[in-house]
Amino acid sequence: MADLVLYTRSNCGLCDRLKSMISTIIDDDGRDDLRLVEVDIDSDPGLIEQFRYRVPVVMHEDAVILEGKPDEQEVRQALEATD
């Protein structure tokens, strides 16, 4: 199982939107090979420095695969590339 790490923060509407979109796609497409792991950047000063103005950010195998406000097609393409 591969982890998708979603860097987020509280009161981030874009973060909530992307989390919901990814979760729905994973469920609808039966992608039991993927697991979404949410990390609140406010819990770590280093993460705040790295991602403060970039959340939401999704990483897979230490590479950024999504960032900002992707549409559904971009999310699907990014998830397909994790195969």
TAHUWO-V162020 format. One record per run of one state. SS is the DSSP state (H for helix, E for strand, - for the rest). FROM is the first residue (numbers start at 1). TO is the last residue. If there is no record, write none. Layout:
ss: (SS:SS)
from: (FROM:FROM)
to: (TO:TO)
This chain:
ss: (-:E:-:H:-:E:H:-:H:-:E:-:E:-:H:-)
from: (1:2:9:13:29:34:41:44:45:52:57:61:63:68:72:81)
to: (1:8:12:28:33:40:43:44:51:56:60:62:67:71:80:83)
